[in-house]
């Protein structure tokens, strides 16, 4: 049988890589949570800058009020 060369990774290098990966994963999850919360706030809070405007126009002849809804 042939003996294969086994590459040994030092424990310090492995732990360093694992710590970096854990920090990256933590930042990723925080970013995802912030984005989801921001999206729900965007959906639930009414916008100040609505594009739809309502105006009341009074018809002089019939004395009726007509509503015009437009952009």
Buried (B, 14 or more C-beta within 10 A) or exposed (E): EEEEEEEEEEEEEEEEEEEEEEEEEEEEEEEEEEEEEEEEEEEEEEEEEEEEEEEEEEEEEEEEEEEEEEE
